[in-house]
Amino acid sequence: MEISRVGVVGLGTMGSGIAQVCLQAGLEVVGREVELDLGERALARIDHYLSRGVEKERLTQADKDAALGRLTLVTDVAELGSCGLVIEAAFEDLEVKRELFEQLDGIVASDAILATNTSALSVTQIAEATQHPERVVGMHFFNPAPVLPLVEVIRTAHTSDEVFDAAYAFVQRIGKEPVACNDTPGFIVNRILIPLLNDCVRVLDEARVAPEDVDRAMRFGANWPIGPCALIDLIGVDVHVHASEALHAALGEERMAPPRRLLEMQEAGQLGRKTGHGFYEYEA
């Protein structure tokens, strides 16, 4: 399958990052948001990061202009009908995603691929909202998508070999590192990382250790490039809590449940970098 036009549904942080990756790979992108001003905010975000790339001489001004010229913003899902691949990056809610996939299934061509960027929900349950679950895969990018190379390509029991192979090849084509995995809770990275980060947060209170010292311990003792508290701030406390709750519900393991400290931070709106305050303070 030769994919030349990609749809991205949901242009928040993850969706705009995915769109940027596809644009820089030379693909046409149709970005869909529920309101045009949200799409325009995503365009401004992409423009900003591409401009930084020009300043650092990672791409030319002509490259940037050409990339932005390949982006079309829409609000109507029907405008995605010409896309050979649609990547959904909407809010992490199963019913929201199932409704979107049911709509998309009736819009795109019979040989188009539908992919979800979910980090914690069941790809199989999302796929089963369609009449053609064999063409649905998981395509889990990591934040920030333009920077981190990994993409988990998730196969459900329904996914055809042809579709999975095409999705895997597409990820390679856009310059990312795909790993193949099956549709299990947390896939690979979050299954390992979520309980580990939760343990690091629990140590803060149980051992009365400061976030700075936990981060320094893991950076200089385990050779992590970023400490666990700083990583949660980067991911977003709310995003981490949501993934923890989903894994805990699916597996029932206590280590998967979000620690009380994170729940309190979420309640207080201390979500990390996105709000300027999490375990650390950040400039707006």
DRENPA-3360 file (N, C-alpha, C; in nm, 2 decimals, always signed):
BEGIN
1 = MEISRVGV = +0.08/-0.12/+0.00/+0.00/+0.00/+0.00/+0.09/+0.12/+0.00 ~ +0.07/+0.21/-0.10/+0.15/+0.33/-0.11/+0.06/+0.45/-0.05 ~ +0.10/+0.50/+0.06/+0.02/+0.60/+0.13/+0.08/+0.74/+0.10 ~ +0.00/+0.83/+0.04/+0.05/+0.96/+0.01/-0.02/+1.07/+0.08 ~ -0.14/+1.04/+0.13/-0.22/+1.14/+0.21/-0.27/+1.07/+0.34 ~ -0.24/+1.15/+0.45/-0.27/+1.10/+0.58/-0.37/+1.19/+0.65 ~ -0.46/+1.13/+0.72/-0.55/+1.21/+0.80/-0.51/+1.20/+0.94 ~ -0.52/+1.31/+1.02/-0.49/+1.31/+1.16/-0.62/+1.37/+1.23;
9 = VGLGTMGS = -0.68/+1.29/+1.31/-0.80/+1.34/+1.38/-0.76/+1.38/+1.52 ~ -0.78/+1.50/+1.56/-0.74/+1.55/+1.69/-0.60/+1.62/+1.67 ~ -0.59/+1.75/+1.69/-0.47/+1.82/+1.67/-0.42/+1.89/+1.79 ~ -0.43/+1.82/+1.90/-0.37/+1.86/+2.03/-0.22/+1.84/+2.02 ~ -0.16/+1.83/+2.14/-0.01/+1.81/+2.14/+0.03/+1.69/+2.06 ~ -0.03/+1.58/+2.08/+0.01/+1.46/+2.01/-0.03/+1.46/+1.86 ~ -0.15/+1.50/+1.84/-0.19/+1.50/+1.70/-0.12/+1.60/+1.61 ~ -0.09/+1.72/+1.66/-0.01/+1.81/+1.58/+0.13/+1.76/+1.57;
17 = GIAQVCLQ = +0.19/+1.70/+1.67/+0.32/+1.64/+1.65/+0.33/+1.53/+1.55 ~ +0.22/+1.45/+1.54/+0.21/+1.34/+1.44/+0.20/+1.40/+1.30 ~ +0.12/+1.50/+1.29/+0.10/+1.57/+1.16/+0.23/+1.63/+1.12 ~ +0.31/+1.69/+1.21/+0.43/+1.75/+1.17/+0.53/+1.65/+1.12 ~ +0.54/+1.53/+1.18/+0.62/+1.42/+1.14/+0.59/+1.38/+1.00 ~ +0.46/+1.37/+0.97/+0.41/+1.33/+0.84/+0.44/+1.43/+0.73 ~ +0.42/+1.56/+0.77/+0.45/+1.67/+0.68/+0.60/+1.67/+0.64 ~ +0.69/+1.65/+0.74/+0.83/+1.66/+0.72/+0.88/+1.53/+0.64;
25 = AGLEVVGR = +0.80/+1.43/+0.63/+0.83/+1.31/+0.55/+0.78/+1.33/+0.41 ~ +0.72/+1.44/+0.38/+0.68/+1.47/+0.24/+0.54/+1.43/+0.21 ~ +0.46/+1.40/+0.31/+0.32/+1.35/+0.29/+0.22/+1.47/+0.30 ~ +0.11/+1.45/+0.23/+0.00/+1.55/+0.24/-0.08/+1.51/+0.37 ~ -0.12/+1.60/+0.45/-0.19/+1.58/+0.57/-0.32/+1.65/+0.58 ~ -0.43/+1.58/+0.61/-0.56/+1.65/+0.63/-0.58/+1.64/+0.78 ~ -0.57/+1.76/+0.85/-0.59/+1.76/+1.00/-0.73/+1.80/+1.03 ~ -0.79/+1.72/+1.11/-0.93/+1.75/+1.15/-0.94/+1.79/+1.30;
33 = EVELDLGE = -1.00/+1.90/+1.33/-1.04/+1.94/+1.46/-1.19/+1.98/+1.46 ~ -1.25/+1.97/+1.58/-1.39/+2.00/+1.59/-1.42/+2.15/+1.56 ~ -1.33/+2.24/+1.59/-1.34/+2.38/+1.56/-1.22/+2.43/+1.48 ~ -1.24/+2.52/+1.39/-1.13/+2.57/+1.30/-1.02/+2.64/+1.38 ~ -1.06/+2.71/+1.49/-0.96/+2.78/+1.57/-0.87/+2.69/+1.64 ~ -0.92/+2.57/+1.67/-0.83/+2.47/+1.73/-0.73/+2.41/+1.63 ~ -0.78/+2.40/+1.51/-0.69/+2.36/+1.40/-0.58/+2.47/+1.37 ~ -0.62/+2.59/+1.38/-0.53/+2.70/+1.35/-0.43/+2.71/+1.46;
41 = RALARIDH = -0.47/+2.68/+1.59/-0.37/+2.67/+1.70/-0.26/+2.57/+1.67 ~ -0.31/+2.45/+1.62/-0.22/+2.34/+1.59/-0.12/+2.39/+1.47 ~ -0.18/+2.46/+1.37/-0.09/+2.51/+1.27/+0.02/+2.60/+1.32 ~ -0.02/+2.69/+1.41/+0.07/+2.78/+1.47/+0.18/+2.70/+1.55 ~ +0.14/+2.59/+1.62/+0.24/+2.51/+1.69/+0.33/+2.45/+1.60 ~ +0.28/+2.39/+1.49/+0.37/+2.33/+1.39/+0.47/+2.43/+1.33 ~ +0.41/+2.54/+1.29/+0.49/+2.65/+1.23/+0.61/+2.69/+1.33 ~ +0.57/+2.70/+1.46/+0.67/+2.74/+1.56/+0.79/+2.64/+1.56;
49 = YLSRGVEK = +0.76/+2.51/+1.57/+0.86/+2.41/+1.58/+0.94/+2.40/+1.45 ~ +0.87/+2.41/+1.33/+0.95/+2.41/+1.21/+1.04/+2.53/+1.20 ~ +0.99/+2.65/+1.25/+1.08/+2.77/+1.24/+1.20/+2.75/+1.33 ~ +1.19/+2.68/+1.44/+1.30/+2.65/+1.52/+1.40/+2.56/+1.45 ~ +1.34/+2.47/+1.37/+1.43/+2.38/+1.29/+1.51/+2.46/+1.18 ~ +1.44/+2.56/+1.13/+1.51/+2.65/+1.03/+1.63/+2.72/+1.10 ~ +1.60/+2.78/+1.22/+1.70/+2.85/+1.30/+1.82/+2.77/+1.33 ~ +1.79/+2.64/+1.36/+1.90/+2.55/+1.39/+1.96/+2.48/+1.27;
57 = ERLTQADK = +1.91/+2.52/+1.15/+1.96/+2.47/+1.02/+1.94/+2.32/+1.00 ~ +1.83/+2.27/+1.06/+1.80/+2.13/+1.04/+1.71/+2.12/+0.92 ~ +1.65/+2.23/+0.87/+1.58/+2.23/+0.75/+1.59/+2.37/+0.69 ~ +1.56/+2.39/+0.56/+1.56/+2.52/+0.50/+1.42/+2.59/+0.51 ~ +1.42/+2.72/+0.48/+1.30/+2.79/+0.48/+1.20/+2.73/+0.37 ~ +1.26/+2.69/+0.26/+1.18/+2.63/+0.15/+1.12/+2.50/+0.20 ~ +1.20/+2.42/+0.27/+1.14/+2.29/+0.33/+1.03/+2.32/+0.42 ~ +1.04/+2.42/+0.51/+0.93/+2.45/+0.60/+0.81/+2.50/+0.53;
65 = DAALGRLT = +0.83/+2.59/+0.43/+0.71/+2.64/+0.35/+0.64/+2.53/+0.28 ~ +0.72/+2.44/+0.22/+0.66/+2.32/+0.15/+0.58/+2.23/+0.24 ~ +0.64/+2.21/+0.36/+0.57/+2.12/+0.46/+0.44/+2.18/+0.50 ~ +0.44/+2.31/+0.53/+0.31/+2.37/+0.57/+0.21/+2.38/+0.46 ~ +0.26/+2.39/+0.34/+0.17/+2.39/+0.22/+0.10/+2.26/+0.20 ~ +0.15/+2.15/+0.26/+0.09/+2.02/+0.24/-0.01/+1.99/+0.35 ~ -0.04/+2.09/+0.44/-0.14/+2.07/+0.55/-0.27/+2.13/+0.51 ~ -0.38/+2.06/+0.52/-0.51/+2.11/+0.50/-0.59/+2.09/+0.63;
73 = LVTDVAEL = -0.65/+2.20/+0.68/-0.73/+2.19/+0.81/-0.88/+2.18/+0.77 ~ -0.95/+2.09/+0.84/-1.09/+2.06/+0.82/-1.16/+2.05/+0.95 ~ -1.29/+2.06/+0.95/-1.37/+2.03/+1.07/-1.47/+1.91/+1.05 ~ -1.49/+1.88/+0.92/-1.58/+1.78/+0.88/-1.51/+1.65/+0.86 ~ -1.55/+1.54/+0.94/-1.48/+1.41/+0.92/-1.49/+1.36/+0.78 ~ -1.59/+1.39/+0.71/-1.61/+1.35/+0.57/-1.49/+1.39/+0.48 ~ -1.42/+1.50/+0.52/-1.31/+1.55/+0.44/-1.19/+1.45/+0.44 ~ -1.20/+1.35/+0.52/-1.09/+1.26/+0.54/-1.10/+1.14/+0.44;
81 = GSCGLVIE = -1.20/+1.14/+0.36/-1.23/+1.03/+0.27/-1.13/+0.99/+0.17 ~ -1.04/+1.09/+0.13/-0.94/+1.06/+0.03/-0.81/+1.01/+0.09 ~ -0.80/+1.00/+0.23/-0.68/+0.96/+0.29/-0.66/+0.80/+0.29 ~ -0.54/+0.76/+0.26/-0.50/+0.62/+0.26/-0.48/+0.57/+0.40 ~ -0.45/+0.66/+0.49/-0.43/+0.62/+0.64/-0.49/+0.74/+0.72 ~ -0.57/+0.70/+0.82/-0.62/+0.80/+0.92/-0.57/+0.76/+1.05 ~ -0.50/+0.86/+1.12/-0.45/+0.83/+1.26/-0.53/+0.92/+1.35 ~ -0.60/+0.85/+1.44/-0.68/+0.92/+1.54/-0.60/+0.95/+1.67;
89 = AAFEDLEV = -0.60/+1.08/+1.71/-0.53/+1.12/+1.83/-0.62/+1.20/+1.91 ~ -0.75/+1.16/+1.92/-0.85/+1.23/+2.00/-0.83/+1.20/+2.15 ~ -0.92/+1.26/+2.23/-0.92/+1.24/+2.38/-0.93/+1.09/+2.41 ~ -0.85/+1.06/+2.52/-0.84/+0.92/+2.56/-0.97/+0.87/+2.63 ~ -1.07/+0.85/+2.55/-1.20/+0.80/+2.60/-1.25/+0.70/+2.50 ~ -1.28/+0.58/+2.55/-1.31/+0.47/+2.46/-1.43/+0.50/+2.37 ~ -1.54/+0.55/+2.43/-1.66/+0.58/+2.35/-1.64/+0.68/+2.25 ~ -1.56/+0.79/+2.28/-1.53/+0.89/+2.18/-1.46/+0.83/+2.06;
97 = KRELFEQL = -1.36/+0.74/+2.09/-1.28/+0.68/+1.98/-1.37/+0.58/+1.90 ~ -1.45/+0.50/+1.97/-1.53/+0.41/+1.90/-1.63/+0.48/+1.81 ~ -1.68/+0.59/+1.85/-1.78/+0.67/+1.77/-1.70/+0.72/+1.64 ~ -1.58/+0.77/+1.66/-1.50/+0.83/+1.55/-1.47/+0.72/+1.45 ~ -1.43/+0.60/+1.50/-1.40/+0.49/+1.41/-1.52/+0.44/+1.33 ~ -1.63/+0.44/+1.40/-1.76/+0.40/+1.33/-1.78/+0.50/+1.21 ~ -1.76/+0.63/+1.24/-1.78/+0.73/+1.13/-1.68/+0.71/+1.02 ~ -1.55/+0.70/+1.06/-1.44/+0.69/+0.96/-1.46/+0.56/+0.87;
105 = DGIVASDA = -1.51/+0.46/+0.93/-1.52/+0.33/+0.86/-1.61/+0.35/+0.74 ~ -1.71/+0.44/+0.75/-1.81/+0.46/+0.64/-1.76/+0.57/+0.55 ~ -1.65/+0.63/+0.57/-1.60/+0.74/+0.49/-1.49/+0.71/+0.40 ~ -1.38/+0.64/+0.46/-1.26/+0.62/+0.38/-1.28/+0.50/+0.28 ~ -1.19/+0.49/+0.19/-1.19/+0.39/+0.09/-1.17/+0.25/+0.15 ~ -1.21/+0.15/+0.08/-1.21/+0.01/+0.13/-1.07/-0.04/+0.16 ~ -0.97/+0.02/+0.10/-0.83/-0.03/+0.13/-0.75/+0.07/+0.22 ~ -0.82/+0.17/+0.28/-0.76/+0.26/+0.37/-0.74/+0.19/+0.51;
113 = ILATNTSA = -0.64/+0.24/+0.58/-0.60/+0.19/+0.71/-0.65/+0.29/+0.81 ~ -0.71/+0.24/+0.92/-0.75/+0.33/+1.04/-0.66/+0.29/+1.15 ~ -0.60/+0.39/+1.21/-0.50/+0.37/+1.33/-0.54/+0.46/+1.44 ~ -0.52/+0.41/+1.56/-0.55/+0.48/+1.68/-0.41/+0.50/+1.76 ~ -0.40/+0.62/+1.81/-0.28/+0.66/+1.88/-0.29/+0.63/+2.03 ~ -0.40/+0.56/+2.07/-0.42/+0.54/+2.22/-0.30/+0.48/+2.29 ~ -0.28/+0.53/+2.41/-0.17/+0.48/+2.49/-0.21/+0.37/+2.59 ~ -0.34/+0.36/+2.62/-0.38/+0.27/+2.72/-0.51/+0.19/+2.70;
121 = LSVTQIAE = -0.59/+0.24/+2.60/-0.72/+0.17/+2.57/-0.70/+0.05/+2.48 ~ -0.80/-0.03/+2.48/-0.80/-0.15/+2.39/-0.82/-0.12/+2.25 ~ -0.72/-0.15/+2.17/-0.74/-0.13/+2.02/-0.85/-0.22/+1.96 ~ -0.86/-0.34/+2.02/-0.96/-0.43/+1.97/-1.10/-0.38/+1.99 ~ -1.12/-0.32/+2.11/-1.26/-0.26/+2.14/-1.29/-0.15/+2.05 ~ -1.18/-0.07/+2.01/-1.20/+0.04/+1.92/-1.23/-0.01/+1.78 ~ -1.16/-0.11/+1.74/-1.18/-0.17/+1.61/-1.31/-0.23/+1.59 ~ -1.37/-0.29/+1.70/-1.50/-0.36/+1.69/-1.61/-0.27/+1.67;
129 = ATQHPERV = -1.59/-0.14/+1.67/-1.69/-0.04/+1.64/-1.71/-0.02/+1.49 ~ -1.62/-0.08/+1.41/-1.63/-0.07/+1.27/-1.68/-0.20/+1.21 ~ -1.72/-0.19/+1.08/-1.76/-0.31/+1.00/-1.64/-0.38/+0.94 ~ -1.52/-0.32/+0.95/-1.40/-0.38/+0.89/-1.29/-0.37/+0.99 ~ -1.30/-0.45/+1.11/-1.19/-0.44/+1.21/-1.06/-0.49/+1.16 ~ -1.05/-0.56/+1.05/-0.93/-0.61/+1.00/-0.83/-0.50/+0.95 ~ -0.89/-0.38/+0.93/-0.80/-0.27/+0.88/-0.77/-0.17/+0.99 ~ -0.79/-0.21/+1.11/-0.76/-0.12/+1.23/-0.63/-0.17/+1.30;
137 = VGMHFFNP = -0.54/-0.08/+1.33/-0.42/-0.10/+1.40/-0.40/+0.00/+1.51 ~ -0.32/-0.02/+1.60/-0.27/+0.08/+1.70/-0.14/+0.14/+1.64 ~ -0.12/+0.27/+1.65/+0.00/+0.33/+1.61/+0.03/+0.43/+1.72 ~ +0.10/+0.38/+1.82/+0.12/+0.47/+1.94/+0.25/+0.54/+1.93 ~ +0.25/+0.67/+1.90/+0.36/+0.76/+1.90/+0.39/+0.80/+2.05 ~ +0.51/+0.85/+2.07/+0.55/+0.90/+2.20/+0.57/+1.05/+2.20 ~ +0.54/+1.11/+2.31/+0.55/+1.26/+2.32/+0.69/+1.31/+2.37 ~ +0.75/+1.40/+2.29/+0.70/+1.47/+2.17/+0.72/+1.39/+2.05;
145 = APVLPLVE = +0.62/+1.38/+1.97/+0.63/+1.29/+1.85/+0.74/+1.33/+1.75 ~ +0.76/+1.46/+1.73/+0.87/+1.49/+1.63/+1.01/+1.46/+1.68 ~ +1.02/+1.43/+1.81/+1.16/+1.41/+1.87/+1.18/+1.26/+1.90 ~ +1.09/+1.20/+1.97/+1.11/+1.06/+2.01/+1.08/+0.96/+1.89 ~ +1.18/+0.87/+1.87/+1.17/+0.79/+1.75/+1.07/+0.67/+1.76 ~ +1.03/+0.63/+1.88/+0.96/+0.50/+1.89/+0.81/+0.52/+1.85 ~ +0.76/+0.42/+1.78/+0.62/+0.40/+1.76/+0.58/+0.26/+1.78 ~ +0.49/+0.23/+1.87/+0.44/+0.09/+1.89/+0.33/+0.07/+1.79;
153 = VIRTAHTS = +0.35/-0.04/+1.71/+0.25/-0.08/+1.61/+0.18/-0.20/+1.67 ~ +0.05/-0.18/+1.69/-0.03/-0.28/+1.77/-0.12/-0.36/+1.68 ~ -0.11/-0.49/+1.69/-0.20/-0.58/+1.62/-0.31/-0.63/+1.71 ~ -0.43/-0.63/+1.66/-0.54/-0.69/+1.73/-0.56/-0.83/+1.67 ~ -0.65/-0.91/+1.73/-0.68/-1.04/+1.68/-0.75/-1.03/+1.54 ~ -0.80/-0.91/+1.51/-0.87/-0.89/+1.38/-0.78/-0.84/+1.27 ~ -0.67/-0.77/+1.30/-0.59/-0.70/+1.21/-0.53/-0.80/+1.10 ~ -0.55/-0.76/+0.97/-0.49/-0.85/+0.87/-0.34/-0.83/+0.86;
161 = DEVFDAAY = -0.27/-0.93/+0.81/-0.13/-0.93/+0.79/-0.09/-0.81/+0.70 ~ -0.17/-0.79/+0.59/-0.14/-0.69/+0.49/-0.14/-0.55/+0.56 ~ -0.25/-0.53/+0.64/-0.26/-0.40/+0.70/-0.15/-0.38/+0.80 ~ -0.12/-0.48/+0.88/-0.02/-0.46/+0.98/+0.12/-0.43/+0.92 ~ +0.15/-0.51/+0.81/+0.28/-0.49/+0.74/+0.28/-0.35/+0.68 ~ +0.17/-0.30/+0.63/+0.17/-0.17/+0.57/+0.19/-0.06/+0.67 ~ +0.12/-0.08/+0.79/+0.14/+0.02/+0.90/+0.28/+0.02/+0.95 ~ +0.34/-0.09/+0.96/+0.48/-0.10/+1.01/+0.58/-0.03/+0.91;
169 = AFVQRIGK = +0.55/-0.06/+0.78/+0.64/+0.00/+0.68/+0.62/+0.15/+0.67 ~ +0.50/+0.20/+0.70/+0.47/+0.34/+0.70/+0.55/+0.41/+0.81 ~ +0.55/+0.35/+0.92/+0.63/+0.41/+1.04/+0.77/+0.42/+1.00 ~ +0.83/+0.32/+0.94/+0.97/+0.32/+0.89/+0.99/+0.43/+0.79 ~ +0.89/+0.45/+0.70/+0.90/+0.55/+0.59/+0.91/+0.69/+0.64 ~ +0.84/+0.72/+0.76/+0.84/+0.85/+0.81/+0.95/+0.88/+0.91 ~ +1.05/+0.78/+0.91/+1.17/+0.80/+0.99/+1.16/+0.76/+1.13 ~ +1.06/+0.68/+1.17/+1.05/+0.64/+1.31/+1.09/+0.50/+1.32;
177 = EPVACNDT = +1.10/+0.45/+1.45/+1.14/+0.32/+1.48/+1.02/+0.24/+1.53 ~ +0.97/+0.15/+1.45/+0.85/+0.07/+1.49/+0.89/-0.05/+1.57 ~ +0.80/-0.08/+1.67/+0.81/-0.21/+1.74/+0.68/-0.28/+1.73 ~ +0.68/-0.41/+1.70/+0.55/-0.48/+1.68/+0.51/-0.54/+1.82 ~ +0.38/-0.52/+1.85/+0.33/-0.58/+1.97/+0.18/-0.61/+1.95 ~ +0.13/-0.69/+2.04/-0.01/-0.73/+2.04/-0.09/-0.64/+2.13 ~ -0.22/-0.65/+2.12/-0.31/-0.56/+2.19/-0.33/-0.61/+2.33 ~ -0.24/-0.58/+2.42/-0.25/-0.61/+2.56/-0.24/-0.48/+2.64;
185 = PGFIVNRI = -0.29/-0.48/+2.76/-0.29/-0.35/+2.84/-0.16/-0.29/+2.85 ~ -0.15/-0.16/+2.81/-0.02/-0.09/+2.82/+0.08/-0.12/+2.71 ~ +0.05/-0.21/+2.63/+0.14/-0.25/+2.52/+0.28/-0.29/+2.58 ~ +0.38/-0.23/+2.53/+0.52/-0.26/+2.59/+0.56/-0.16/+2.69 ~ +0.58/-0.03/+2.64/+0.64/+0.07/+2.72/+0.56/+0.10/+2.84 ~ +0.43/+0.13/+2.83/+0.36/+0.17/+2.94/+0.34/+0.06/+3.04 ~ +0.33/-0.07/+2.99/+0.32/-0.18/+3.08/+0.44/-0.19/+3.18 ~ +0.56/-0.15/+3.13/+0.68/-0.14/+3.21/+0.69/-0.01/+3.29;
193 = LIPLLNDC = +0.67/+0.10/+3.22/+0.70/+0.23/+3.27/+0.60/+0.28/+3.37 ~ +0.47/+0.26/+3.35/+0.37/+0.32/+3.44/+0.39/+0.27/+3.59 ~ +0.40/+0.14/+3.61/+0.42/+0.10/+3.75/+0.56/+0.14/+3.81 ~ +0.66/+0.15/+3.72/+0.79/+0.20/+3.77/+0.78/+0.34/+3.81 ~ +0.72/+0.43/+3.73/+0.71/+0.57/+3.77/+0.62/+0.58/+3.89 ~ +0.52/+0.50/+3.91/+0.43/+0.51/+4.03/+0.52/+0.47/+4.15 ~ +0.60/+0.37/+4.14/+0.69/+0.33/+4.25/+0.78/+0.45/+4.29 ~ +0.84/+0.52/+4.19/+0.92/+0.64/+4.21/+0.85/+0.74/+4.29;
201 = VRVLDEAR = +0.72/+0.77/+4.25/+0.65/+0.87/+4.32/+0.62/+0.83/+4.47 ~ +0.59/+0.70/+4.49/+0.56/+0.65/+4.62/+0.68/+0.66/+4.71 ~ +0.80/+0.65/+4.66/+0.92/+0.66/+4.73/+0.93/+0.80/+4.79 ~ +0.88/+0.90/+4.72/+0.89/+1.04/+4.77/+0.83/+1.05/+4.91 ~ +0.71/+0.99/+4.94/+0.65/+1.00/+5.07/+0.69/+0.89/+5.16 ~ +0.71/+0.77/+5.11/+0.74/+0.66/+5.20/+0.88/+0.68/+5.25 ~ +0.98/+0.73/+5.17/+1.12/+0.74/+5.22/+1.15/+0.89/+5.25 ~ +1.05/+0.98/+5.24/+1.07/+1.12/+5.26/+1.19/+1.18/+5.18;
209 = VAPEDVDR = +1.18/+1.16/+5.05/+1.28/+1.20/+4.96/+1.23/+1.31/+4.87 ~ +1.31/+1.41/+4.84/+1.27/+1.52/+4.75/+1.27/+1.47/+4.60 ~ +1.18/+1.53/+4.52/+1.18/+1.50/+4.38/+1.32/+1.51/+4.31 ~ +1.39/+1.62/+4.35/+1.52/+1.64/+4.29/+1.61/+1.52/+4.32 ~ +1.61/+1.47/+4.44/+1.70/+1.36/+4.48/+1.66/+1.22/+4.41 ~ +1.53/+1.20/+4.40/+1.48/+1.08/+4.32/+1.53/+1.09/+4.18 ~ +1.51/+1.21/+4.12/+1.55/+1.23/+3.98/+1.70/+1.21/+3.96 ~ +1.78/+1.27/+4.06/+1.92/+1.26/+4.05/+1.97/+1.11/+4.07;
217 = AMRFGANW = +1.90/+1.04/+4.16/+1.93/+0.90/+4.18/+1.91/+0.81/+4.05 ~ +1.80/+0.84/+3.98/+1.78/+0.75/+3.87/+1.86/+0.80/+3.75 ~ +1.89/+0.93/+3.74/+1.98/+0.98/+3.63/+2.12/+0.93/+3.65 ~ +2.18/+0.94/+3.77/+2.32/+0.91/+3.79/+2.34/+0.76/+3.84 ~ +2.24/+0.70/+3.89/+2.25/+0.56/+3.93/+2.20/+0.46/+3.83 ~ +2.10/+0.49/+3.75/+2.04/+0.40/+3.65/+2.06/+0.45/+3.51 ~ +2.13/+0.56/+3.50/+2.16/+0.62/+3.37/+2.04/+0.66/+3.29 ~ +1.93/+0.70/+3.36/+1.82/+0.75/+3.29/+1.85/+0.89/+3.23;
225 = PIGPCALI = +1.81/+0.92/+3.11/+1.83/+1.06/+3.06/+1.75/+1.17/+3.12 ~ +1.64/+1.13/+3.19/+1.56/+1.23/+3.26/+1.50/+1.16/+3.38 ~ +1.49/+1.23/+3.49/+1.44/+1.17/+3.61/+1.29/+1.14/+3.61 ~ +1.24/+1.05/+3.69/+1.10/+1.01/+3.68/+1.00/+1.13/+3.71 ~ +1.04/+1.22/+3.81/+0.94/+1.33/+3.84/+0.94/+1.43/+3.72 ~ +1.06/+1.45/+3.66/+1.06/+1.54/+3.55/+0.99/+1.48/+3.43 ~ +1.00/+1.35/+3.42/+0.93/+1.28/+3.31/+0.78/+1.29/+3.32 ~ +0.73/+1.27/+3.44/+0.59/+1.28/+3.46/+0.54/+1.42/+3.43;
233 = DLIGVDVH = +0.62/+1.52/+3.47/+0.59/+1.66/+3.44/+0.58/+1.68/+3.29 ~ +0.67/+1.62/+3.21/+0.67/+1.63/+3.07/+0.55/+1.56/+3.01 ~ +0.52/+1.44/+3.05/+0.41/+1.36/+3.00/+0.28/+1.43/+3.03 ~ +0.27/+1.49/+3.15/+0.15/+1.55/+3.20/+0.09/+1.46/+3.31 ~ +0.07/+1.52/+3.43/+0.02/+1.44/+3.54/-0.11/+1.38/+3.51 ~ -0.20/+1.45/+3.45/-0.33/+1.40/+3.41/-0.32/+1.29/+3.31 ~ -0.23/+1.29/+3.22/-0.21/+1.19/+3.12/-0.16/+1.06/+3.19 ~ -0.07/+1.08/+3.28/-0.01/+0.96/+3.35/-0.12/+0.90/+3.44;
241 = VHASEALH = -0.19/+0.98/+3.51/-0.30/+0.93/+3.60/-0.40/+0.85/+3.51 ~ -0.44/+0.90/+3.40/-0.54/+0.83/+3.31/-0.49/+0.70/+3.27 ~ -0.36/+0.69/+3.23/-0.30/+0.57/+3.18/-0.29/+0.47/+3.30 ~ -0.25/+0.52/+3.42/-0.25/+0.44/+3.54/-0.38/+0.38/+3.57 ~ -0.48/+0.46/+3.57/-0.62/+0.41/+3.60/-0.67/+0.30/+3.50 ~ -0.63/+0.33/+3.37/-0.67/+0.23/+3.27/-0.60/+0.10/+3.29 ~ -0.47/+0.10/+3.32/-0.40/-0.02/+3.34/-0.44/-0.09/+3.47 ~ -0.47/-0.02/+3.58/-0.52/-0.08/+3.70/-0.65/-0.14/+3.68;
249 = AALGEERM = -0.74/-0.08/+3.60/-0.87/-0.14/+3.58/-0.86/-0.27/+3.50 ~ -0.76/-0.27/+3.40/-0.75/-0.39/+3.32/-0.68/-0.50/+3.39 ~ -0.58/-0.47/+3.47/-0.49/-0.58/+3.53/-0.51/-0.60/+3.68 ~ -0.57/-0.50/+3.75/-0.59/-0.52/+3.89/-0.47/-0.52/+3.98 ~ -0.35/-0.48/+3.92/-0.23/-0.48/+4.00/-0.22/-0.35/+4.07 ~ -0.19/-0.35/+4.20/-0.19/-0.23/+4.28/-0.08/-0.13/+4.24 ~ +0.03/-0.18/+4.19/+0.13/-0.09/+4.14/+0.09/-0.01/+4.02 ~ -0.01/-0.05/+3.95/-0.06/+0.02/+3.84/-0.15/+0.14/+3.88;
257 = APPRRLLE = -0.20/+0.14/+4.00/-0.29/+0.25/+4.04/-0.21/+0.37/+4.07 ~ -0.27/+0.49/+4.03/-0.19/+0.62/+4.05/-0.18/+0.65/+4.20 ~ -0.06/+0.69/+4.24/-0.04/+0.72/+4.38/-0.12/+0.84/+4.43 ~ -0.15/+0.85/+4.56/-0.23/+0.96/+4.61/-0.17/+1.10/+4.57 ~ -0.04/+1.11/+4.58/+0.02/+1.24/+4.55/-0.01/+1.29/+4.41 ~ -0.01/+1.20/+4.31/-0.05/+1.24/+4.18/-0.19/+1.28/+4.16 ~ -0.28/+1.20/+4.23/-0.42/+1.24/+4.23/-0.44/+1.38/+4.29 ~ -0.37/+1.41/+4.40/-0.38/+1.54/+4.46/-0.33/+1.65/+4.37;
265 = MQEAGQLG = -0.22/+1.62/+4.30/-0.16/+1.72/+4.21/-0.26/+1.74/+4.09 ~ -0.32/+1.64/+4.04/-0.42/+1.65/+3.94/-0.54/+1.74/+3.98 ~ -0.59/+1.71/+4.10/-0.70/+1.79/+4.16/-0.66/+1.94/+4.17 ~ -0.54/+1.97/+4.20/-0.49/+2.10/+4.22/-0.45/+2.17/+4.09 ~ -0.46/+2.10/+3.98/-0.43/+2.16/+3.85/-0.28/+2.17/+3.83 ~ -0.20/+2.10/+3.91/-0.05/+2.10/+3.90/-0.01/+1.98/+3.80 ~ -0.03/+2.01/+3.67/-0.01/+1.90/+3.58/+0.12/+1.89/+3.51 ~ +0.22/+1.97/+3.55/+0.35/+1.96/+3.50/+0.38/+2.08/+3.40;
273 = RKTGHGFY = +0.46/+2.05/+3.30/+0.50/+2.16/+3.21/+0.38/+2.24/+3.15 ~ +0.27/+2.17/+3.12/+0.16/+2.23/+3.05/+0.10/+2.34/+3.13 ~ +0.10/+2.33/+3.26/+0.04/+2.43/+3.35/+0.15/+2.52/+3.42 ~ +0.27/+2.49/+3.39/+0.38/+2.57/+3.46/+0.42/+2.52/+3.60 ~ +0.35/+2.42/+3.65/+0.38/+2.37/+3.78/+0.34/+2.22/+3.79 ~ +0.43/+2.14/+3.84/+0.41/+2.00/+3.87/+0.50/+1.97/+3.99 ~ +0.59/+1.87/+3.97/+0.69/+1.85/+4.07/+0.79/+1.97/+4.07 ~ +0.80/+2.04/+3.96/+0.89/+2.15/+3.94/+0.81/+2.27/+3.89;
281 = EYEA = +0.87/+2.39/+3.90/+0.81/+2.51/+3.84/+0.87/+2.53/+3.70 ~ +0.79/+2.58/+3.61/+0.83/+2.61/+3.47/+0.78/+2.74/+3.43 ~ +0.86/+2.81/+3.34/+0.82/+2.94/+3.29/+0.71/+2.92/+3.18 ~ +0.62/+3.01/+3.18/+0.51/+3.00/+3.08/+0.57/+3.02/+2.94;
% end
